[in-house]
Amino acid sequence: MIAPCVETDDALCACAYGFYRNEQTGECNPCRTCPVGYGMILSCSMNQDTVCENCPEWTFSNVDNNMDPCLPCTICEDDEETVKECTLTSDTECFDPNPRVASVTPFLDTTIQDTTMTDPELIGTTPGSSEPIPPSGAAENLIPVYCSILAAVIAGLNKQGGNSHTVNQTPSPEGEKLHSDSGISVNSDSTAEQPAGHMQGKNDLHLYNSLAPHKQEEVEKLLTSSLEQTWKNLAGELGYQDELIDTFTQDEFPVRALLSDWSSKDSATTDALYSALRKIQREDIAQSLYSDSTATSPV
């Protein structure tokens, strides 16, 4: 129904979708479907049936429908052979006697150790020649891979830079200490070997107190500017019970009180704080532990 019946006008009705109104009988008849070999030139409307045409030369229609016209026949390429000519009911069939081999992206074996990256071998050589050539079609596939590798290297550099701490040691009067590439310190007058990182004591390089004062202040500001529930969730991840968290709330600077109390513990490492921040979905503050810039936390 197009319009309802009112005091001055009768109701106006229309045929449902897929039907048209026959002007002679006034009845709704189903729209005509163009058979195979015919295409639609006028679609079915409210008062008109579908108008079909026999597909002209170099066109075809291989389905019964009342929506699509005849489609143009496919023309085979110069290097292809015509297997079957186009007809009113089927498209042209082509055959390539020399199909092109699809390019295959080589496997990238990337290994990141410390701050060095081993570049994968991404090129091949032509038979009988030592000249390297890039694999066909691989360039566009390597762009996202290079971006991922670069991001991983930058993250590794930032994290290592945040954890690095210069260890000053006074050489013994008896002789100098020799440092190998593996990080082992060897005293020239002794055969004992000891990791250089242990000279500072247990986890000294990763203690929260080893962070620069401005970096600790930055973390405190980011937590303070966030919702109160943020630092409370962090305290819970760091092992504090609700009773002790309530005592921090009564302090004038609750975040500073929390970090000050936690940093006095043996387990107060930057790695532990980083993990706790990630668990409470504050990746932005966690990244600030190893970044050189000052971040601003959203409320």
N, C-alpha and C positions, 0 to 999 in steps of 0.2 A: 504494500500500500504506500503510495507516494504522499497522498494527502487524505486526512480523515473527512468523514461526512460532517458538514456543518449546516446551519439553517438555510443558507443561500446556495450551497454547492454540494453536489454529490461527492462521494469518496472517489479518489483517483487511484487506480491499481496499476501495477506493472508486473511483467513476467519475472520470474526468478532468474538467477544467474544460470546461463546455459540454455535459456529459452528466449524466443522472440514472439512478438504478438502478430499473428496473421491478420492482416487488415480485412481480408474477405470474410473470414469466419469469426474474428474477434477472439480466437482461442490462442493459448500459449503453446507453441510447438518447439520441440528440441532443436537446437542449432545444428546445422549440417556439419559433418566432418569431412574434410577433404581426404580422399583415399590416396594410396601410394601412387606416385606419378603425377599428382596434382598439388598445387600450392594455393594458399589463401591470398586473395588480392583485396577483399573487403571483409573485415571481421564482423561477427554476429553482433547486432546491436538491439536496442529495445524494440524497434519496429522493422528490422531487416535481418534476413537470414544470411549465413556465411556465403560469400561468393568465391568460388574456386576457379582455377584455370589449369589447363593442361600444361605441364612444365615445358617451356620452350627449349630450343637447342642449347646445349652446354649448361643446362641446369638439371637438377634432379630433386626428388622427394622420396625418401625411403620409409616414412612413417605416416600413419593416419592421424591427422590433427586438424584443428580449425584455428590455429594460431600462427603457424609459420608459413612463409612463402617458399617458393622453390629456391634451393640453394645452388650457387655456382659450382661447377665441376672443378675438381683439383687438377692443376696442370703440373705434370712431372717436371723435375729439374733436368737440366741438360745432361748431367751425369747419371740420371736414373732411366730405367727402362719401364715402359708401360706394359703392365701385366694384363690389365683389363680396361677396356675403354669405358667412359662414362655413359650411362643410360638414363632413361627417365626415372628409374627406380633405384639406381645404385651409383656411387661415386667412382671416380677413376682409382685404380689400384696401381701403385708404383713400386719398383724394386731397385734398390741400390746395390749394384754388383761389387762395389768397393766401399763397404761401410767403414765409417771412421771409428777408431777405437776410442772409447771414452777415457778421459784422463783420470788418473787415480792419485789422490793426494797422498804423499809419502807419510809414513808413521813418524811422528816427531818424538824423539826420546830426549826430553829436557830434564836436566838434573840441576837443582839449585843447592849449592853447598856454601855455607857462610854467605859471602857477598859475591861469589863468582858464579857464572852461568856457562855451561858447556853448550855451544851452539850446535844444533843437529845438522847433519849433512843433508842439505835440501836440494842438491843438484846431481844430475847424472852426466854421463859422457856418451858421445856418439860412438858406434862401433868403429874401431880402427883409428880413433882419434882421442887425444887426451884433453881436448877442449871441453870444459864443462858447459852444459846447457841447462837452463831451468826447465822443470817438468811442465808440459803443456797444461794450461788451465788451472795451475795450482796457485797463482798469485792471489786471486780474489779469495781463495779458501784460507790463505795463510794470514790475512790481515787480522781476523779476530783472535787467532792463536798468538800472534805477536803481541797484541794488546793485553791478553791474559798473562803472558810471560812477563811483560814489562810491569804490570800491576803487582804481580807476585814479587818481583825483584825489589820494587820500591818499598813494598810493605816489609820485606825482609831487612832492607837497609835501615828503615826507620826503627824497626824493633830492635835490631842489633845495636843501632846507635844509642837507643834509650837505655839498653842494658849494659853498654860498655862502660868501664870505669878503669882509669889508669892506675896501675898498681906500682907505687914507687918502692923500690927495694934497694938497700945499701949493700953493695958487694962486700963480701967478707975479705978481710985482709989477706987470707991465704990464697985467694984466686977469684977470678970472675966466674959468674954463672953463665952457662951456655944455654940458649933457647933454641929448641928445634921447632920445626914447622907444626908439630902436633901439639904444641902448647905445653911441653914438659920442660921444667927447669932442672938443670943438672949442675951441681957444684963441682968445680974442677978438683977439689980435694976430697970428694966423697963419691961413692958409687950409688948412693940412694937417689931415686927419682921420685919427684913429687909434682902433681899438677899445679901449674902456676896459679890457677884460680883459687886454690885452697890456702894460699899464703895469707889471704885476708881473713880467714875464718869461715865458718859455715854460712853460705849464701850471702856473704857481704855484698857481692856485686849486684844482687837482686833485691836487697832490702829496700823497703819504702823510704826509710830515712836517708838512703844513698841518693835519692832524687834531689835535683837542685831545688833550693828553697822556692824559686819562682814557679817551678813546676808543681810543687806541693800546693802552693797558694792557688794556682790555676785550677787544680782538681777540686779544692775546697770551694772556690767561687762557683764552679759549674754545678756542684751538688747543692750549694746554698741557694742558687737562683732557680733550682728545680722545685717541684712540688715536695711537700714535707714527706710524703709517702715514699719518695725516691730514696732518700738516705736511710729511711727506716728499713726498706727492703734490702738495701745494701748491708746494713748492720746485721740483718738476719742471715744473709748469705755468708757474712764473715764469722758467724758462729755466736752472735749475741742473742740472749734470751729477751723476752718482752719486758721483764722487770728492769733489766739494765738499760734497755733502749729508752724506757720511760724516764730514767734518771738523766740521760743525755738531753731529753726534751726540755727538762727544767733548766738546763744551762742557757746562758745568754747566747752562746754560739754553739748550738748542738752539733753541727757538722764538724767543727774544729775539735770539740771534745771527743767525738767518736774517733776521728783519725788520730788524734794524739794518744788516746788510750790503746787503739789497735796497733799503732806503730811501735809500741813498746814491747810487743810480743815477738817471740822468735819466728813465728810463722808469717810475720808482716812483710811479705815480698810483693814486688810490683806484679809478678805473675798471678798471685792470689787475688790481688785487687782487680787486675784486668779480667780474670775469669768471673769474679763476682759481678762486675759491672755488665758483662755480656749476658749473664744469667737474668739480670733484671731489665734487659732490653735497652741498655744505655750504651750502645756501641760508640756513640759520639764522645762520651767522656772516657771510655776505655782507650780509644785511639789517641786521645790527648796525652796519655802517659808516654807515648813514644814519638809524638810529633814535636816540631820545633815552633809551631805557631800557637797563638792563644785562641782557644775556641770559645764560642758562646752557646750555652745550653738553652734549648727551648723549654718554656715552662710547661 
